[in-house]
Amino acid sequence: MKNTVTTLQEMKRKGEKISMLTCYDYTTACLMEDAGINAILIGDSLGMTMMGYNDTLPVTVDDIIHHCASVSRGLKDTFLVADMPFMSYQTSVYDAVKNAGRLVKEGHAQAVKLEGGASVCQQIQAIVNADIPVVAHIGLTPQSINAFGGFKVQGKNVERALQIVEDAKAVEAAGAFMVTLECVPEELATLISKELTIPTIGIGAGAGCDGQVLVYQDMLGMFSGFKPKFVKHYANIGEEMKNAFKAYDAEVKAKTFPAAEHNFAIDADVMKAVKAAQGNAEFRVEFETETV
């Protein structure tokens, strides 16, 4: 079944959980599609996972478009959401709509995601009015890392918890069809999920959310020495990849790869003629003429 805005909202109404993962390339997208993942996020996390930055701030709209378009070619039923990177929507409502439109037209996204609560409701409303579905993102918003002073759990005191609740209600009222809750205490996220009619997608926000999202490299154990508390390793693919790379390196250096079964044969007479032609220009010209 094709996942759409309507089907995702219907899943909340039925009490069915929504699965979402980040993705940045065609090959991985095909695997996620086959696995039945409901939604894929082209996260600005690609700045860290794919481009080697220390945070998400340097990521551009063009970066997101490049990866989003690649992922879209591997999908049929999976819903595709594209992150709006830092400064692609904060500068003005006009910029927000224009850049959201680019993500849909050029990146083939079916929805866009932007960080912030009440402060970005004008942008959310304008994008929705342009017939582009919006996923909001509240709680820990990585694009605000400098203002937060690092990646920290949000909503641990009364004032901040109430602000997150109000932000959730505000983005729903502005027209967002879904909202991501990041690094929010479980009970608070559960309360918000019950208060809203739109689905909540948690990342470090507990099981009370209507769905979950993870960075796929995190859940596959592809980062050694880095495992946020909210991440579960479903496989240790990183270690398997390293072992495969080491085995390849060893076989190349030991001259055991490629072996006979990996090579292509040539007719013995053709090879004999090629060898005979070496150092004999006249023979080579005559042989090539006859071959043509």
ChimeraX commands (.cxc) that place a marker at each C-alpha (Angstrom):
marker #1 position 0.00,0.00,0.00 radius 0.5
marker #1 position 1.28,3.46,-0.90 radius 0.5
marker #1 position 2.00,5.67,2.10 radius 0.5
marker #1 position 0.53,9.16,1.87 radius 0.5
marker #1 position -0.37,12.05,4.17 radius 0.5
marker #1 position -3.82,10.50,4.51 radius 0.5
marker #1 position -2.65,6.95,5.26 radius 0.5
marker #1 position -0.11,8.13,7.84 radius 0.5
marker #1 position -2.78,10.14,9.66 radius 0.5
marker #1 position -5.14,7.17,9.44 radius 0.5
marker #1 position -2.49,5.00,11.11 radius 0.5
marker #1 position -2.58,7.31,14.14 radius 0.5
marker #1 position -6.36,7.09,14.30 radius 0.5
marker #1 position -6.16,3.29,14.24 radius 0.5
marker #1 position -3.38,3.16,16.81 radius 0.5
marker #1 position -0.89,1.73,14.30 radius 0.5
marker #1 position 2.74,2.78,14.67 radius 0.5
marker #1 position 4.61,4.58,11.87 radius 0.5
marker #1 position 8.16,3.58,10.96 radius 0.5
marker #1 position 10.56,6.17,9.53 radius 0.5
marker #1 position 14.30,6.13,8.80 radius 0.5
marker #1 position 16.73,8.58,7.30 radius 0.5
marker #1 position 18.15,7.72,3.90 radius 0.5
marker #1 position 20.51,9.46,1.49 radius 0.5
marker #1 position 21.07,7.20,-1.52 radius 0.5
marker #1 position 19.28,5.07,-4.12 radius 0.5
marker #1 position 20.65,1.68,-3.05 radius 0.5
marker #1 position 19.64,2.06,0.58 radius 0.5
marker #1 position 16.26,3.48,-0.46 radius 0.5
marker #1 position 15.52,0.32,-2.45 radius 0.5
marker #1 position 16.28,-1.82,0.60 radius 0.5
marker #1 position 14.07,0.28,2.87 radius 0.5
marker #1 position 11.26,0.19,0.31 radius 0.5
marker #1 position 11.45,-3.60,0.18 radius 0.5
marker #1 position 11.47,-3.76,3.99 radius 0.5
marker #1 position 8.15,-1.91,4.19 radius 0.5
marker #1 position 9.32,1.24,5.99 radius 0.5
marker #1 position 6.44,3.74,5.98 radius 0.5
marker #1 position 8.42,6.95,5.50 radius 0.5
marker #1 position 11.92,8.09,4.65 radius 0.5
marker #1 position 13.49,11.34,5.78 radius 0.5
marker #1 position 16.24,13.01,3.78 radius 0.5
marker #1 position 17.62,14.51,6.97 radius 0.5
marker #1 position 20.07,17.36,7.16 radius 0.5
marker #1 position 21.89,14.79,9.30 radius 0.5
marker #1 position 23.52,13.95,5.96 radius 0.5
marker #1 position 25.89,16.80,6.80 radius 0.5
marker #1 position 27.35,14.61,9.54 radius 0.5
marker #1 position 26.74,11.10,8.19 radius 0.5
marker #1 position 27.59,11.66,4.52 radius 0.5
marker #1 position 29.64,14.86,4.36 radius 0.5
marker #1 position 31.73,14.70,7.53 radius 0.5
marker #1 position 30.64,17.98,9.14 radius 0.5
marker #1 position 30.49,18.34,12.92 radius 0.5
marker #1 position 26.85,19.43,12.79 radius 0.5
marker #1 position 23.98,20.03,10.35 radius 0.5
marker #1 position 24.47,23.78,9.87 radius 0.5
marker #1 position 26.59,23.78,6.66 radius 0.5
marker #1 position 24.03,21.70,4.70 radius 0.5
marker #1 position 22.46,23.53,1.74 radius 0.5
marker #1 position 19.18,23.17,-0.13 radius 0.5
marker #1 position 21.17,21.85,-3.10 radius 0.5
marker #1 position 22.70,19.15,-0.89 radius 0.5
marker #1 position 19.24,18.00,0.21 radius 0.5
marker #1 position 17.90,18.09,-3.36 radius 0.5
marker #1 position 20.80,15.96,-4.64 radius 0.5
marker #1 position 20.25,13.21,-2.08 radius 0.5
marker #1 position 16.46,13.45,-2.14 radius 0.5
marker #1 position 16.27,12.98,-5.91 radius 0.5
marker #1 position 18.56,9.94,-5.65 radius 0.5
marker #1 position 16.42,8.36,-2.94 radius 0.5
marker #1 position 13.16,9.10,-4.78 radius 0.5
marker #1 position 14.23,6.88,-7.68 radius 0.5
marker #1 position 14.26,3.86,-5.36 radius 0.5
marker #1 position 10.80,4.38,-3.91 radius 0.5
marker #1 position 7.33,3.34,-4.95 radius 0.5
marker #1 position 5.21,3.14,-1.79 radius 0.5
marker #1 position 7.41,4.78,0.86 radius 0.5
marker #1 position 6.53,8.38,1.78 radius 0.5
marker #1 position 9.40,10.81,1.17 radius 0.5
marker #1 position 10.10,13.80,3.44 radius 0.5
marker #1 position 12.91,16.31,2.87 radius 0.5
marker #1 position 14.51,18.41,5.58 radius 0.5
marker #1 position 14.67,22.16,5.07 radius 0.5
marker #1 position 18.26,23.03,6.05 radius 0.5
marker #1 position 19.49,25.89,8.20 radius 0.5
marker #1 position 18.63,29.36,6.83 radius 0.5
marker #1 position 16.41,27.98,4.05 radius 0.5
marker #1 position 13.24,29.11,5.84 radius 0.5
marker #1 position 14.25,31.32,8.78 radius 0.5
marker #1 position 15.00,34.40,6.64 radius 0.5
marker #1 position 11.47,35.00,5.32 radius 0.5
marker #1 position 8.15,33.40,4.48 radius 0.5
marker #1 position 8.96,33.90,0.80 radius 0.5
marker #1 position 12.25,32.00,1.09 radius 0.5
marker #1 position 10.50,29.23,3.00 radius 0.5
marker #1 position 7.91,28.67,0.27 radius 0.5
marker #1 position 10.45,28.99,-2.54 radius 0.5
marker #1 position 12.88,26.49,-1.02 radius 0.5
marker #1 position 10.10,24.08,-0.05 radius 0.5
marker #1 position 8.96,24.22,-3.67 radius 0.5
marker #1 position 12.46,23.38,-4.89 radius 0.5
marker #1 position 12.58,20.32,-2.63 radius 0.5
marker #1 position 9.34,19.09,-4.17 radius 0.5
marker #1 position 10.04,20.06,-7.81 radius 0.5
marker #1 position 13.72,19.13,-7.99 radius 0.5
marker #1 position 14.10,16.65,-5.14 radius 0.5
marker #1 position 10.73,14.92,-5.72 radius 0.5
marker #1 position 9.90,15.09,-2.00 radius 0.5
marker #1 position 6.28,14.58,-0.98 radius 0.5
marker #1 position 6.61,16.74,2.13 radius 0.5
marker #1 position 9.13,19.02,3.83 radius 0.5
marker #1 position 10.25,19.19,7.45 radius 0.5
marker #1 position 11.33,22.31,9.28 radius 0.5
marker #1 position 12.49,22.91,12.82 radius 0.5
marker #1 position 10.79,25.20,15.32 radius 0.5
marker #1 position 7.46,25.73,17.00 radius 0.5
marker #1 position 5.40,28.91,17.26 radius 0.5
marker #1 position 8.28,30.93,15.78 radius 0.5
marker #1 position 7.91,29.28,12.36 radius 0.5
marker #1 position 4.14,28.96,12.17 radius 0.5
marker #1 position 3.92,31.67,9.51 radius 0.5
marker #1 position 6.28,29.66,7.32 radius 0.5
marker #1 position 4.35,26.43,7.95 radius 0.5
marker #1 position 1.06,28.05,7.04 radius 0.5
marker #1 position 2.46,29.60,3.86 radius 0.5
marker #1 position 4.04,26.33,2.71 radius 0.5
marker #1 position 0.82,24.44,3.41 radius 0.5
marker #1 position -1.10,27.11,1.48 radius 0.5
marker #1 position 1.20,26.31,-1.44 radius 0.5
marker #1 position -0.12,22.71,-1.27 radius 0.5
marker #1 position 3.10,21.31,0.16 radius 0.5
marker #1 position 2.63,19.04,3.23 radius 0.5
marker #1 position 4.73,20.01,6.25 radius 0.5
marker #1 position 6.25,17.96,9.06 radius 0.5
marker #1 position 7.13,20.14,12.05 radius 0.5
marker #1 position 10.06,19.43,14.38 radius 0.5
marker #1 position 10.13,20.51,18.04 radius 0.5
marker #1 position 12.01,19.66,21.22 radius 0.5
marker #1 position 15.71,19.38,20.46 radius 0.5
marker #1 position 16.18,21.14,17.12 radius 0.5
marker #1 position 19.75,20.45,15.90 radius 0.5
marker #1 position 19.86,23.63,13.82 radius 0.5
marker #1 position 19.65,25.52,17.13 radius 0.5
marker #1 position 22.66,23.71,18.60 radius 0.5
marker #1 position 24.53,26.96,19.22 radius 0.5
marker #1 position 21.58,28.48,21.07 radius 0.5
marker #1 position 21.03,25.30,23.11 radius 0.5
marker #1 position 24.72,24.93,23.91 radius 0.5
marker #1 position 24.87,21.39,22.58 radius 0.5
marker #1 position 22.66,18.34,22.06 radius 0.5
marker #1 position 20.59,18.27,25.25 radius 0.5
marker #1 position 17.26,16.78,26.31 radius 0.5
marker #1 position 14.52,19.42,26.15 radius 0.5
marker #1 position 11.49,19.96,28.39 radius 0.5
marker #1 position 12.94,18.88,31.72 radius 0.5
marker #1 position 11.61,21.89,33.66 radius 0.5
marker #1 position 8.05,23.21,33.87 radius 0.5
marker #1 position 8.61,26.31,31.75 radius 0.5
marker #1 position 10.31,24.49,28.90 radius 0.5
marker #1 position 7.88,21.53,29.04 radius 0.5
marker #1 position 4.90,23.85,28.73 radius 0.5
marker #1 position 6.59,25.66,25.85 radius 0.5
marker #1 position 7.01,22.39,23.95 radius 0.5
marker #1 position 3.34,21.54,24.50 radius 0.5
marker #1 position 2.34,24.96,23.18 radius 0.5
marker #1 position 4.69,24.61,20.22 radius 0.5
marker #1 position 3.10,21.26,19.36 radius 0.5
marker #1 position -0.38,22.75,19.41 radius 0.5
marker #1 position 0.79,25.78,17.42 radius 0.5
marker #1 position 2.32,23.80,14.56 radius 0.5
marker #1 position -0.77,21.62,14.33 radius 0.5
marker #1 position -2.95,24.74,14.13 radius 0.5
marker #1 position -0.65,26.18,11.46 radius 0.5
marker #1 position -1.33,23.17,9.25 radius 0.5
marker #1 position 1.50,20.68,9.87 radius 0.5
marker #1 position 0.23,17.15,9.19 radius 0.5
marker #1 position 2.85,15.48,11.40 radius 0.5
marker #1 position 5.39,16.56,14.02 radius 0.5
marker #1 position 8.75,15.17,15.10 radius 0.5
marker #1 position 9.57,15.21,18.82 radius 0.5
marker #1 position 13.32,14.95,19.47 radius 0.5
marker #1 position 14.96,14.30,22.84 radius 0.5
marker #1 position 11.82,14.97,24.87 radius 0.5
marker #1 position 11.07,13.06,28.11 radius 0.5
marker #1 position 8.81,10.09,27.42 radius 0.5
marker #1 position 5.88,11.16,29.59 radius 0.5
marker #1 position 5.83,14.63,28.05 radius 0.5
marker #1 position 5.95,13.21,24.52 radius 0.5
marker #1 position 3.14,10.78,25.37 radius 0.5
marker #1 position 1.01,13.66,26.67 radius 0.5
marker #1 position 1.62,15.66,23.49 radius 0.5
marker #1 position 0.79,12.64,21.32 radius 0.5
marker #1 position -2.56,12.29,23.09 radius 0.5
marker #1 position -3.31,16.02,22.83 radius 0.5
marker #1 position -2.69,16.25,19.07 radius 0.5
marker #1 position -4.79,14.85,16.24 radius 0.5
marker #1 position -1.73,14.68,13.93 radius 0.5
marker #1 position 0.87,11.91,14.23 radius 0.5
marker #1 position 3.95,12.41,16.39 radius 0.5
marker #1 position 7.24,10.85,15.34 radius 0.5
marker #1 position 9.70,10.36,18.16 radius 0.5
marker #1 position 13.46,10.26,18.19 radius 0.5
marker #1 position 14.56,9.92,21.78 radius 0.5
marker #1 position 10.99,10.67,22.88 radius 0.5
marker #1 position 9.74,7.28,24.03 radius 0.5
marker #1 position 7.23,4.68,22.91 radius 0.5
marker #1 position 4.19,6.88,23.47 radius 0.5
marker #1 position 4.74,8.64,20.14 radius 0.5
marker #1 position 2.74,7.56,17.09 radius 0.5
marker #1 position 5.90,6.53,15.26 radius 0.5
marker #1 position 9.67,6.47,15.44 radius 0.5
marker #1 position 12.55,7.74,13.32 radius 0.5
marker #1 position 16.26,6.92,13.52 radius 0.5
marker #1 position 19.33,7.83,11.53 radius 0.5
marker #1 position 19.94,4.60,9.66 radius 0.5
marker #1 position 23.72,4.58,10.21 radius 0.5
marker #1 position 23.07,4.80,13.95 radius 0.5
marker #1 position 20.70,1.83,14.06 radius 0.5
marker #1 position 23.09,-0.24,11.92 radius 0.5
marker #1 position 26.09,0.46,14.16 radius 0.5
marker #1 position 28.09,2.23,11.46 radius 0.5
marker #1 position 29.60,4.78,13.86 radius 0.5
marker #1 position 32.14,3.33,16.27 radius 0.5
marker #1 position 32.35,5.06,19.63 radius 0.5
marker #1 position 29.09,6.99,19.11 radius 0.5
marker #1 position 25.73,5.69,20.30 radius 0.5
marker #1 position 23.07,8.09,21.60 radius 0.5
marker #1 position 20.98,6.71,24.47 radius 0.5
marker #1 position 17.86,6.54,22.30 radius 0.5
marker #1 position 19.52,4.42,19.58 radius 0.5
marker #1 position 19.21,0.65,19.38 radius 0.5
marker #1 position 21.69,-1.27,17.23 radius 0.5
marker #1 position 19.64,-3.65,15.09 radius 0.5
marker #1 position 22.79,-4.93,13.40 radius 0.5
marker #1 position 26.51,-4.33,13.59 radius 0.5
marker #1 position 26.88,-3.55,9.90 radius 0.5
marker #1 position 29.80,-1.22,10.51 radius 0.5
marker #1 position 31.95,-4.06,11.85 radius 0.5
marker #1 position 30.86,-6.37,9.03 radius 0.5
marker #1 position 31.81,-3.74,6.47 radius 0.5
marker #1 position 35.23,-3.26,8.03 radius 0.5
marker #1 position 35.83,-7.01,8.02 radius 0.5
marker #1 position 34.83,-7.20,4.35 radius 0.5
marker #1 position 37.15,-4.30,3.46 radius 0.5
marker #1 position 40.01,-5.97,5.34 radius 0.5
marker #1 position 39.39,-9.31,3.59 radius 0.5
marker #1 position 39.38,-7.60,0.19 radius 0.5
marker #1 position 42.59,-5.72,0.99 radius 0.5
marker #1 position 44.30,-8.92,2.13 radius 0.5
marker #1 position 43.27,-10.94,-0.95 radius 0.5
marker #1 position 44.36,-8.23,-3.38 radius 0.5
marker #1 position 47.76,-8.02,-1.72 radius 0.5
marker #1 position 48.06,-11.81,-1.52 radius 0.5
marker #1 position 47.17,-12.04,-5.25 radius 0.5
marker #1 position 44.27,-14.39,-4.55 radius 0.5
marker #1 position 41.67,-11.95,-5.94 radius 0.5
marker #1 position 40.60,-11.94,-8.66 radius 0.5
marker #1 position 40.58,-15.73,-9.10 radius 0.5
marker #1 position 39.83,-17.68,-12.28 radius 0.5
marker #1 position 36.07,-17.56,-11.73 radius 0.5
marker #1 position 36.13,-13.75,-11.72 radius 0.5
marker #1 position 37.95,-13.36,-15.04 radius 0.5
marker #1 position 36.87,-13.23,-18.71 radius 0.5
marker #1 position 38.39,-15.56,-21.34 radius 0.5
marker #1 position 39.62,-14.73,-24.84 radius 0.5
marker #1 position 39.85,-17.03,-27.83 radius 0.5
marker #1 position 43.33,-18.55,-28.02 radius 0.5
marker #1 position 43.71,-17.71,-31.73 radius 0.5
marker #1 position 42.81,-14.06,-31.08 radius 0.5
marker #1 position 45.34,-13.84,-28.30 radius 0.5
marker #1 position 47.98,-15.52,-30.49 radius 0.5
marker #1 position 47.41,-12.93,-33.17 radius 0.5
marker #1 position 47.61,-10.08,-30.66 radius 0.5
marker #1 position 50.92,-11.36,-29.35 radius 0.5
marker #1 position 52.27,-11.81,-32.86 radius 0.5
marker #1 position 51.27,-8.25,-33.71 radius 0.5
marker #1 position 53.42,-6.79,-30.97 radius 0.5
marker #1 position 56.45,-5.21,-32.55 radius 0.5
marker #1 position 55.15,-5.88,-36.11 radius 0.5
marker #1 position 53.33,-2.80,-37.34 radius 0.5
marker #1 position 52.51,-4.28,-40.79 radius 0.5
marker #1 position 50.94,-7.39,-39.30 radius 0.5
marker #1 position 48.94,-5.30,-36.83 radius 0.5
marker #1 position 47.46,-3.09,-39.57 radius 0.5
marker #1 position 46.63,-6.11,-41.74 radius 0.5
marker #1 position 45.09,-7.99,-38.78 radius 0.5
marker #1 position 42.97,-5.02,-37.71 radius 0.5
marker #1 position 41.76,-4.46,-41.27 radius 0.5
marker #1 position 40.70,-8.09,-41.61 radius 0.5
marker #1 position 38.95,-7.98,-38.22 radius 0.5
marker #1 position 36.94,-4.88,-39.15 radius 0.5
marker link #1:1,2 radius 0.2
marker link #1:2,3 radius 0.2
marker link #1:3,4 radius 0.2
marker link #1:4,5 radius 0.2
marker link #1:5,6 radius 0.2
marker link #1:6,7 radius 0.2
marker link #1:7,8 radius 0.2
marker link #1:8,9 radius 0.2
marker link #1:9,10 radius 0.2
marker link #1:10,11 radius 0.2
marker link #1:11,12 radius 0.2
marker link #1:12,13 radius 0.2
marker link #1:13,14 radius 0.2
marker link #1:14,15 radius 0.2
marker link #1:15,16 radius 0.2
marker link #1:16,17 radius 0.2
marker link #1:17,18 radius 0.2
marker link #1:18,19 radius 0.2
marker link #1:19,20 radius 0.2
marker link #1:20,21 radius 0.2
marker link #1:21,22 radius 0.2
marker link #1:22,23 radius 0.2
marker link #1:23,24 radius 0.2
marker link #1:24,25 radius 0.2
marker link #1:25,26 radius 0.2
marker link #1:26,27 radius 0.2
marker link #1:27,28 radius 0.2
marker link #1:28,29 radius 0.2
marker link #1:29,30 radius 0.2
marker link #1:30,31 radius 0.2
marker link #1:31,32 radius 0.2
marker link #1:32,33 radius 0.2
marker link #1:33,34 radius 0.2
marker link #1:34,35 radius 0.2
marker link #1:35,36 radius 0.2
marker link #1:36,37 radius 0.2
marker link #1:37,38 radius 0.2
marker link #1:38,39 radius 0.2
marker link #1:39,40 radius 0.2
marker link #1:40,41 radius 0.2
marker link #1:41,42 radius 0.2
marker link #1:42,43 radius 0.2
marker link #1:43,44 radius 0.2
marker link #1:44,45 radius 0.2
marker link #1:45,46 radius 0.2
marker link #1:46,47 radius 0.2
marker link #1:47,48 radius 0.2
marker link #1:48,49 radius 0.2
marker link #1:49,50 radius 0.2
marker link #1:50,51 radius 0.2
marker link #1:51,52 radius 0.2
marker link #1:52,53 radius 0.2
marker link #1:53,54 radius 0.2
marker link #1:54,55 radius 0.2
marker link #1:55,56 radius 0.2
marker link #1:56,57 radius 0.2
marker link #1:57,58 radius 0.2
marker link #1:58,59 radius 0.2
marker link #1:59,60 radius 0.2
marker link #1:60,61 radius 0.2
marker link #1:61,62 radius 0.2
marker link #1:62,63 radius 0.2
marker link #1:63,64 radius 0.2
marker link #1:64,65 radius 0.2
marker link #1:65,66 radius 0.2
marker link #1:66,67 radius 0.2
marker link #1:67,68 radius 0.2
marker link #1:68,69 radius 0.2
marker link #1:69,70 radius 0.2
marker link #1:70,71 radius 0.2
marker link #1:71,72 radius 0.2
marker link #1:72,73 radius 0.2
marker link #1:73,74 radius 0.2
marker link #1:74,75 radius 0.2
marker link #1:75,76 radius 0.2
marker link #1:76,77 radius 0.2
marker link #1:77,78 radius 0.2
marker link #1:78,79 radius 0.2
marker link #1:79,80 radius 0.2
marker link #1:80,81 radius 0.2
marker link #1:81,82 radius 0.2
marker link #1:82,83 radius 0.2
marker link #1:83,84 radius 0.2
marker link #1:84,85 radius 0.2
marker link #1:85,86 radius 0.2
marker link #1:86,87 radius 0.2
marker link #1:87,88 radius 0.2
marker link #1:88,89 radius 0.2
marker link #1:89,90 radius 0.2
marker link #1:90,91 radius 0.2
marker link #1:91,92 radius 0.2
marker link #1:92,93 radius 0.2
marker link #1:93,94 radius 0.2
marker link #1:94,95 radius 0.2
marker link #1:95,96 radius 0.2
marker link #1:96,97 radius 0.2
marker link #1:97,98 radius 0.2
marker link #1:98,99 radius 0.2
marker link #1:99,100 radius 0.2
marker link #1:100,101 radius 0.2
marker link #1:101,102 radius 0.2
marker link #1:102,103 radius 0.2
marker link #1:103,104 radius 0.2
marker link #1:104,105 radius 0.2
marker link #1:105,106 radius 0.2
marker link #1:106,107 radius 0.2
marker link #1:107,108 radius 0.2
marker link #1:108,109 radius 0.2
marker link #1:109,110 radius 0.2
marker link #1:110,111 radius 0.2
marker link #1:111,112 radius 0.2
marker link #1:112,113 radius 0.2
marker link #1:113,114 radius 0.2
marker link #1:114,115 radius 0.2
marker link #1:115,116 radius 0.2
marker link #1:116,117 radius 0.2
marker link #1:117,118 radius 0.2
marker link #1:118,119 radius 0.2
marker link #1:119,120 radius 0.2
marker link #1:120,121 radius 0.2
marker link #1:121,122 radius 0.2
marker link #1:122,123 radius 0.2
marker link #1:123,124 radius 0.2
marker link #1:124,125 radius 0.2
marker link #1:125,126 radius 0.2
marker link #1:126,127 radius 0.2
marker link #1:127,128 radius 0.2
marker link #1:128,129 radius 0.2
marker link #1:129,130 radius 0.2
marker link #1:130,131 radius 0.2
marker link #1:131,132 radius 0.2
marker link #1:132,133 radius 0.2
marker link #1:133,134 radius 0.2
marker link #1:134,135 radius 0.2
marker link #1:135,136 radius 0.2
marker link #1:136,137 radius 0.2
marker link #1:137,138 radius 0.2
marker link #1:138,139 radius 0.2
marker link #1:139,140 radius 0.2
marker link #1:140,141 radius 0.2
marker link #1:141,142 radius 0.2
marker link #1:142,143 radius 0.2
marker link #1:143,144 radius 0.2
marker link #1:144,145 radius 0.2
marker link #1:145,146 radius 0.2
marker link #1:146,147 radius 0.2
marker link #1:147,148 radius 0.2
marker link #1:148,149 radius 0.2
marker link #1:149,150 radius 0.2
marker link #1:150,151 radius 0.2
marker link #1:151,152 radius 0.2
marker link #1:152,153 radius 0.2
marker link #1:153,154 radius 0.2
marker link #1:154,155 radius 0.2
marker link #1:155,156 radius 0.2
marker link #1:156,157 radius 0.2
marker link #1:157,158 radius 0.2
marker link #1:158,159 radius 0.2
marker link #1:159,160 radius 0.2
marker link #1:160,161 radius 0.2
marker link #1:161,162 radius 0.2
marker link #1:162,163 radius 0.2
marker link #1:163,164 radius 0.2
marker link #1:164,165 radius 0.2
marker link #1:165,166 radius 0.2
marker link #1:166,167 radius 0.2
marker link #1:167,168 radius 0.2
marker link #1:168,169 radius 0.2
marker link #1:169,170 radius 0.2
marker link #1:170,171 radius 0.2
marker link #1:171,172 radius 0.2
marker link #1:172,173 radius 0.2
marker link #1:173,174 radius 0.2
marker link #1:174,175 radius 0.2
marker link #1:175,176 radius 0.2
marker link #1:176,177 radius 0.2
marker link #1:177,178 radius 0.2
marker link #1:178,179 radius 0.2
marker link #1:179,180 radius 0.2
marker link #1:180,181 radius 0.2
marker link #1:181,182 radius 0.2
marker link #1:182,183 radius 0.2
marker link #1:183,184 radius 0.2
marker link #1:184,185 radius 0.2
marker link #1:185,186 radius 0.2
marker link #1:186,187 radius 0.2
marker link #1:187,188 radius 0.2
marker link #1:188,189 radius 0.2
marker link #1:189,190 radius 0.2
marker link #1:190,191 radius 0.2
marker link #1:191,192 radius 0.2
marker link #1:192,193 radius 0.2
marker link #1:193,194 radius 0.2
marker link #1:194,195 radius 0.2
marker link #1:195,196 radius 0.2
marker link #1:196,197 radius 0.2
marker link #1:197,198 radius 0.2
marker link #1:198,199 radius 0.2
marker link #1:199,200 radius 0.2
marker link #1:200,201 radius 0.2
marker link #1:201,202 radius 0.2
marker link #1:202,203 radius 0.2
marker link #1:203,204 radius 0.2
marker link #1:204,205 radius 0.2
marker link #1:205,206 radius 0.2
marker link #1:206,207 radius 0.2
marker link #1:207,208 radius 0.2
marker link #1:208,209 radius 0.2
marker link #1:209,210 radius 0.2
marker link #1:210,211 radius 0.2
marker link #1:211,212 radius 0.2
marker link #1:212,213 radius 0.2
marker link #1:213,214 radius 0.2
marker link #1:214,215 radius 0.2
marker link #1:215,216 radius 0.2
marker link #1:216,217 radius 0.2
marker link #1:217,218 radius 0.2
marker link #1:218,219 radius 0.2
marker link #1:219,220 radius 0.2
marker link #1:220,221 radius 0.2
marker link #1:221,222 radius 0.2
marker link #1:222,223 radius 0.2
marker link #1:223,224 radius 0.2
marker link #1:224,225 radius 0.2
marker link #1:225,226 radius 0.2
marker link #1:226,227 radius 0.2
marker link #1:227,228 radius 0.2
marker link #1:228,229 radius 0.2
marker link #1:229,230 radius 0.2
marker link #1:230,231 radius 0.2
marker link #1:231,232 radius 0.2
marker link #1:232,233 radius 0.2
marker link #1:233,234 radius 0.2
marker link #1:234,235 radius 0.2
marker link #1:235,236 radius 0.2
marker link #1:236,237 radius 0.2
marker link #1:237,238 radius 0.2
marker link #1:238,239 radius 0.2
marker link #1:239,240 radius 0.2
marker link #1:240,241 radius 0.2
marker link #1:241,242 radius 0.2
marker link #1:242,243 radius 0.2
marker link #1:243,244 radius 0.2
marker link #1:244,245 radius 0.2
marker link #1:245,246 radius 0.2
marker link #1:246,247 radius 0.2
marker link #1:247,248 radius 0.2
marker link #1:248,249 radius 0.2
marker link #1:249,250 radius 0.2
marker link #1:250,251 radius 0.2
marker link #1:251,252 radius 0.2
marker link #1:252,253 radius 0.2
marker link #1:253,254 radius 0.2
marker link #1:254,255 radius 0.2
marker link #1:255,256 radius 0.2
marker link #1:256,257 radius 0.2
marker link #1:257,258 radius 0.2
marker link #1:258,259 radius 0.2
marker link #1:259,260 radius 0.2
marker link #1:260,261 radius 0.2
marker link #1:261,262 radius 0.2
marker link #1:262,263 radius 0.2
marker link #1:263,264 radius 0.2
marker link #1:264,265 radius 0.2
marker link #1:265,266 radius 0.2
marker link #1:266,267 radius 0.2
marker link #1:267,268 radius 0.2
marker link #1:268,269 radius 0.2
marker link #1:269,270 radius 0.2
marker link #1:270,271 radius 0.2
marker link #1:271,272 radius 0.2
marker link #1:272,273 radius 0.2
marker link #1:273,274 radius 0.2
marker link #1:274,275 radius 0.2
marker link #1:275,276 radius 0.2
marker link #1:276,277 radius 0.2
marker link #1:277,278 radius 0.2
marker link #1:278,279 radius 0.2
marker link #1:279,280 radius 0.2
marker link #1:280,281 radius 0.2
marker link #1:281,282 radius 0.2
marker link #1:282,283 radius 0.2
marker link #1:283,284 radius 0.2
marker link #1:284,285 radius 0.2
marker link #1:285,286 radius 0.2
marker link #1:286,287 radius 0.2
marker link #1:287,288 radius 0.2
marker link #1:288,289 radius 0.2
marker link #1:289,290 radius 0.2
marker link #1:290,291 radius 0.2
marker link #1:291,292 radius 0.2
view
